[in-house]
C-alpha cells in the first residue's frame, strides 16, 4: 500500500537512498581496508611453512651433531689426560 502523501513518499525515497549509500560506503571501506592490509603484508618478508620446517629440521640435526661432537671431545680429552 503506497501513501498518497508526497511528503511521506519523499521521505521513504530519501531513506532508501541513504540506506543504499550507506551500504555502498560500507562495501567501499571494507575493500579499502582489505587493500591496505594486502599492501602492508605484501611488504613483509614471510617464510612458507615448508621453509620453516626445513630450517627447523636443519637446526635439530646441527644440535644433534654438536652434542655428538661434544661427547667425542670429552672422550678424547679423558684419554689424553690419562696418557699424560
HULIN-V445619 format. One record per residue. N is the residue number from 1. PHI is phi in degrees with one decimal (NA if undefined). D_CENTER is the distance of its C-alpha to the mean C-alpha in Angstrom with 1 decimal. Layout:
# HULIN-V445619
n=N phi=PHI d_center=D_CENTER
n=N phi=PHI d_center=D_CENTER
This chain:
# HULIN-V445619
n=1 phi=NA d_center=52.2
n=2 phi=-96.0 d_center=51.9
n=3 phi=-81.9 d_center=53.3
n=4 phi=-85.8 d_center=56.3
n=5 phi=-82.0 d_center=55.3
n=6 phi=-66.2 d_center=53.8
n=7 phi=-65.6 d_center=52.1
n=8 phi=-67.2 d_center=50.1
n=9 phi=-62.0 d_center=49.3
n=10 phi=-65.0 d_center=48.0
n=11 phi=-64.3 d_center=46.0
n=12 phi=-64.8 d_center=44.4
n=13 phi=-61.8 d_center=43.6
n=14 phi=-63.7 d_center=42.1
n=15 phi=-64.3 d_center=39.9
n=16 phi=-63.9 d_center=38.8
n=17 phi=-65.3 d_center=38.0
n=18 phi=-64.9 d_center=36.1
n=19 phi=-63.9 d_center=34.0
n=20 phi=-64.0 d_center=33.2
n=21 phi=-64.5 d_center=32.4
n=22 phi=-63.6 d_center=30.1
n=23 phi=-63.2 d_center=28.3
n=24 phi=-65.1 d_center=27.9
n=25 phi=-64.9 d_center=26.6
n=26 phi=-63.1 d_center=24.0
n=27 phi=-61.3 d_center=22.9
n=28 phi=-66.3 d_center=22.9
n=29 phi=-63.9 d_center=20.9
n=30 phi=-63.5 d_center=18.2
n=31 phi=-64.8 d_center=18.1
n=32 phi=-63.7 d_center=18.2
n=33 phi=-63.8 d_center=15.3
n=34 phi=-61.8 d_center=13.3
n=35 phi=-64.6 d_center=14.6
n=36 phi=-62.8 d_center=13.8
n=37 phi=-64.4 d_center=10.1
n=38 phi=-61.1 d_center=10.3
n=39 phi=-64.1 d_center=12.5
n=40 phi=-65.2 d_center=10.6
n=41 phi=-70.8 d_center=7.5
n=42 phi=-65.9 d_center=10.3
n=43 phi=-80.9 d_center=12.1
n=44 phi=-86.2 d_center=9.8
n=45 phi=-103.8 d_center=10.8
n=46 phi=-94.6 d_center=8.4
n=47 phi=-104.2 d_center=10.6
n=48 phi=-79.3 d_center=11.0
n=49 phi=-62.5 d_center=11.9
n=50 phi=-63.3 d_center=15.4
n=51 phi=-63.6 d_center=15.5
n=52 phi=-62.0 d_center=14.3
n=53 phi=-63.9 d_center=17.0
n=54 phi=-65.0 d_center=19.5
n=55 phi=-68.1 d_center=19.3
n=56 phi=-62.7 d_center=19.4
n=57 phi=-65.4 d_center=22.5
n=58 phi=-63.2 d_center=24.0
n=59 phi=-66.3 d_center=23.7
n=60 phi=-64.8 d_center=25.3
n=61 phi=-64.0 d_center=28.1
n=62 phi=-64.0 d_center=28.8
n=63 phi=-63.8 d_center=29.0
n=64 phi=-62.9 d_center=31.5
n=65 phi=-62.9 d_center=33.5
n=66 phi=-62.9 d_center=33.7
n=67 phi=-64.9 d_center=35.0
n=68 phi=-64.6 d_center=37.5
n=69 phi=-66.0 d_center=38.7
n=70 phi=-62.9 d_center=39.1
n=71 phi=-65.8 d_center=41.3
n=72 phi=-62.9 d_center=43.4
n=73 phi=-64.1 d_center=43.9
n=74 phi=-61.6 d_center=45.1
n=75 phi=-64.9 d_center=47.5
n=76 phi=-63.3 d_center=48.8
n=77 phi=-65.2 d_center=49.3
n=78 phi=-65.4 d_center=51.2
n=79 phi=-65.2 d_center=53.4
n=80 phi=-65.1 d_center=53.9
n=81 phi=-73.6 d_center=55.0
n=82 phi=-79.3 d_center=57.4
n=83 phi=-76.8 d_center=59.1
n=84 phi=-81.8 d_center=59.8
